């Protein structure tokens, strides 16, 4: 292997494993790789580019000599170790929520605001998975016709919670079909054959934190705090892939044909839009793919300057690990490894 000295924190988790897969697939330039995780994963072996590497415990000493750190762990782990890694000279690509809304930390989706990376101070954050696919689709349209308002209803897979939620969905589905009793553990109610309009904690205004995060992150990434925004986030019994129904109000009328043309030329987007032929995005088709899929593009019959669309993406891939790798690729391409560009 030739290239950079890389560390992956949370290497044995679902997103960490996806990072390894994508780094291999994209032939990311690495000449040294450290796999870091919690104490319970220490000693496990994971193969990277044909080499069996031993997982080590995450510690301050582990970041010495590292140039790029992919952090695929919880926010408390990031708050503890990201500043340490940055102080040791690495640039941290953080997939957690720890620094997303910190005004000193760039929050980046490379198709939208890669230039924001330039001013980093050692940490670059990746957004919430539901936000990433939304702004990938909104940004190209906003550049042509400024957006005034967005209303979004999300249909988010259980993998957004983690591997344990995927296990719970499998178990519940079997037990429901077999007529057996069970007690939900991850979610407050049964998730198999059900939908739950509650993702993350409730806030004082009765929106959930997930809904608030989508609003705040969209404003920060698109540099468009003037966009009115409202979200309802729903957990659905799907293993991988988030879907979003989005209502957009523009500054002037925009036809569905114009929107399709703009989006078809935008990076990271694939249009699948022929309802008469049952051609539209859905989670099974998006799973394992890099693209953000957009379809059901149509006029909003309730609003003169409005469009409605349906957006689907693999939340573990583009919604997490791929976006992080793309951030690192942008850093390397622009020679922005050191703070300040």
N, C-alpha and C positions, 0 to 999 in steps of 0.2 A: 504493500500500500504506500502511496506517495501523497503528500499534501499536508494537512493541518492536524494538530493534536486536539482530539475531540473527546469530550466526556458526555455521557448520557446519564442523567439522574432520573431514577425511576425506570431503569432499563428492563426490569422484569415485569412491569405492569403492562396493561393493554396498550396504552399510548406509547410507552417506551419500546415495546416490541414492534409497533408500527413504525416508529422512527428508524429502527434498525433496518426493517424491510425496505423503507423508502430510500434511505441512505445508500443501500446496496443497489437498488433498482436504478437510481439516478447517478450512480458511480460518483458519489460525493468524494472529493479529494481528501483522504485521511491517511496519515502515515502512523498514527497512534490512536488507539481508542480505549478509553476507560469506561467500564460499565459499573455504575454506582446504584445502590439501592439501600433499603433498610437492613438492619442487622439480620432479620429473619431470612433474607435472600442471599446473604454473604456466603460465598463458596460455590454457588451454582455456576454452571458453565453455559455460556451462550455463544453460538457461532456467528461471527461477523466476517463477511468476505472470506469465508472458508477457514477462518482461524477460530479455535475454541478459546474463548476468553473467560476468565474467572471474574464473577461479580464481586465487587468490594463494597464495604460499607461507606456510605456518604460521610465525609469528614472534611474539615477545613484543609487538611494536608493533601487531600486527593486532587485539589485543583491546581497545585503547583505545576507550572509548565504547560498548563492547558490553554489553548487559544480560543476554542469555541465550546460552549456548554449548552446542551439541549436539556432543558429542565422539564420533565414530564411527570411531575409529582404534585402533591397538594400545596395549597397556598402557604401553609405554615412552614413547609420545607423550603419553599422559595424564599420566604421572608428571612429565614435563617441563613441559607447558603448562597443565594444569588449575590448579595453584597460582598460576601467573602470571595466568591469566584471572580467577581469583577475587580475587586481590589488586588487579586493575584495576577491580573492582566488578561483575563479571558473576557470575551463578550458572551453574555448569557442570553439565549433565546428562551424566554420563559412562557410556557404554555398554561401556567396557572393564572388565577385571578389576582394574585398578590399586588402587582404593580400596574395593572391595566389602566386605571384612572389616575395614576400618579402623573401630575403635569410635567415632571422631569423625565418620564419614561415614554419613548415612542410606542404607540400601539399600532401595529402594522399588519395590513393585508397587502402583499407586494403588488397585486394587480391594481390596487387603488392608491396607495400612498407610500411607495417604497422610498421616496425622497425623505420622508420623516426619519428614516434610520440614521441619516448623516449626523444628526446632533446627539446621538446616543452617548450615555455616560457609563457604558458597560453593561446595560440591561436593555433588551428590546422585548416587549411583550407581544404575545399573540392574543387575539380577542376570543371571546366566547364563541363556541362552534356555531350557534344559531345566528350570530352577528356576521360571521365571515361570509357565509353564502348570500346573506341579504345584501351586504355592501358591494360584493362582487357584481351583483345584478343592478343595484341602484346607481352606482357611480357613473357608468358610461352614459346613462340616461340623464343624470343630473348635470353632467358637463355640457350637454346639448340644450337641455330645457330644465332650468332650476326647479327642484322639487320643493313644494310647500308643505306637504303633509304625507305621512306614511301611517297606515294601519296594517298590522300584521298579526295573523293567527298562526302559531307554529304547531307542528305535529311532530314531536321529538321522540326519537327512539330511546329505548332503555339503556343503550350503550353510553349515552350521554351521562348517565349516573355512574357507570362503571361495570366491570365484569360481573360483580356480584348481582347486579340487577338483571343482567342477561341470564344468569343461572336461575334467578327467581322466576323470570318469565317462563323459562323452559319447564321448571318444576310445577308451577301453577297450571300451565296449559295441560300437562299430563294429568295432573290430579283432577282438574275440572272435567276433562274428557272421560276420566275413569270414575267420576262421581265420588271422589275422595275429599275429605275435609282438609283444610290447611289454614295456617295463620300467616298473613302477610308480614314480611320482615323489613323489606327495604322501603316500600311505599305504604301510605296509610290505609290503602284499600287494595283489593285485588287488581292487578294490572293485566292479567290474561283476559282477553275478550272484553276489555274495558278501556276507558280513557279518563285521565285525571288532569283537570285544569289547575295543577299546582306543581310548579317547579321552583325549587329553592324556597327560602323563608318568606312569609308574608311581611309586608311593610305597613307603616302606619296608614297609608292611603289605600290599602287593600290591594294594591298591585303586589306581585311577588318580586323578589330580588332579581330573578332571571329576566323578568319583563323590564325592570328598571335598568339592568345592565345592557340590554339590547338598545335601549334608547340612548344612554350615556355613551356607549361605545360607538354607536353609529355617528353621533354628533362629533366625537373626537376624531375618528378615522377620516370622515369625509370633510372635516373642517366646516361643518354646516350646522351650527347650534340653533339656527333659525328654523330648521325643519320641525314642524309639530309631529309628535310621534306617540303612538299608543300600541301596546302589544298585549296579546293574551297567549300565554305559553302552556301547551298541553302535552302531557306524556301519553304516548300511545304504545300499544303492544307490538312494536316493530323492533327487531334486534339492532339493525344498523341503518342509518339514513334519516336525516331530518327533512321534513317538508314544511313549506310555508306558503300560505295564501296571503297575498300582499295587495293592498289597495293604495294607489299612488295618486296624489294630486299634484299636477305640474303648474308652472307659471302660465303656460299657454297650452292650447290643445295639442295632443300628440296622437297620431293614429297608431293602431296596432302594427301596421306595416312598417312605419318609421321606426317604432321600437324594436321590431324584429331585425330590421336592417342594422341598427346600431349595435344591438346585442350580438348579432352573428359575427361582427367584426371585433368584438371586445375580447381581451385575453381571459382565458379560463372558463369560458362559457360555451355551452352547447345548447342549441335550440332544438326542442322536440315539441312541435306545436301543430297538430292536425287532429282536432277533436273528432271530426267526422270519421276519421280512420282509426280512432282510439289510440292516437299517438300523443303521448304526454309523459312528462317525467314521473317516476315513482321510485321508492326507495330500493327495491330489488334491482332495478336497472342501474342505479347510481352506486351501489355498493362496490367498493374496490376500485372506483374510478376517480381520476383527478379532477374532472370537470364539475362545474356547477351547472346543473340542468335547469332550463327555463322553458315553460310552456304555458298553455291556457292564456295567452296574451290577448286581451280583449278590452273593449271600451267599458268604462264604469258607467252604467246607465243611470246612476244616481248623481253624476257629477260631470259638468261640461269639460273640465280639463283633466279627467281621470282615466287611468288604466288599471286593470286587474291582471295579476299574473301569479303563476305557481312556480315555486323555486324548490329544488331538491338537491341535496348533496350528501356525500358520505361524511358523517360528522367525526369519525375517528381519523379519516384520511385528510381530506381538505380542511375539515373543521378543527384539526389538531396538528398531527405530525407533519403532513405535507406543507401546511402553511409555515411551520417552523423551519423546515428544510429550505423552503423558498426564501425565507428571510435571510438565512445564512448564505444562500447562493447569491442573493442581492448584495450582501455585505462584501463577499469575496469579489464579485464582479466589479464593484465600485471602489474597492480598496478602502473600505470603511471599518476595518477590523479594530482599529484603535479609536478610543473615544474622541468625539469631535470631528470625525470624518477624515 
